[in-house]
Amino acid sequence: MDREDVGKLYEAHFMRVFSYCMTLSGDRMLSEEITQETFFRAFMKRENYRGGSSEVTWLCTIARNIYIDEKRRSGRMDSLEDMTEEIADSSGGVEQTVADRDSSYRIHTALQELEEPYREVFELRVFGELGFREIGQKLGKTESWARVTYHRAKLKLQERTEV
């Protein structure tokens, strides 16, 4: 994997890795840092990638490990006991925390299964915080197309995540 391949890897998977990091941390700044560190480590260890899993799976595994290391380093997750206490102390209680995590997982799974261009437009709008005009320009389409595609993506996600 040379520099050009890493650039293509970054372009192809940045939003998916970033959205995964957002799911893990819920913190935009931390997610950006983890995402950047993920691609840096992937570049540095590119010879270790043997293709046993998809590239995005490999990248998300790296991101997860970085996130766990960061939580441990910052002292926010020293043990399973501490994590359990953190869940119990959350404002909505254990039941709400579990429900929120379940909802997040269902939404994340539905988003990963969403076909293109819906997933890309949704991710650019929600995680990339781009306007419809910018999305349209980025994808070589009109602003109206971006609006309609985003609306359809939202509807598809709602249908797939209803219980």
Residue, then its C-alpha position, 0 to 999 in steps of 0.5 A: m500500500d503506497r501513499e496514493d493507496v492510503g489517500k484513496l483509503y482515506e477518501a473512501h472510508f473517512m466518513r464511515v470511520f468518523s461516524y463509528c468514532m462518533t458512535l463510540s465517543g459521542d464527542r466530535m473533537l475526540s472523534e476527529e482526533i481518533t479518526q486522524e490517528t486511525f489513518f496515521r496508524a493504518f499508514m504506518k502499519r499498512e504492511n500488516y493489513r493482509g486483507g482478511s477483513s474489509e478495509v473499513t473493518w480493519l480501520c474501525t478495529i484500529a479506531r476502537n483500540i485507539y478509543i479504548d486506549e484514550k479512555r484508559r489513559s484519561g482515567r475514564m475507564d480503568s475497569l469494568e467496575d468503573m464502567t458499570e458505575e458510570i452507566a449506573d450514575s448516568s442521568g437516565g438510569v441504567e434502563q435509559t442508557v441501555a435503550d440509548r445504546d441499543s438505539s444507537y446501535r440500530i441506527h448505526t447498523a441501518l446506516q451502514e446497510l443504507e445503499e449509496p448515494y443515500r448513505e453518503v449524502f446522510e453522512l455528509r449532512v449529519f457528520g460532515e455538517l455540510g449544507f445541501r449546496e456543498i453536498g450537491q457540488k461535492l457529488g456533482k449534483t444539484e442542491s435540490w437533488a441533495r435535499v431530496t436524497y437526504h430526505r429519502a435517506k432519513l425516511k429509509l433510516q426511520e423505516r429500518t430502525e422502527v421497533 
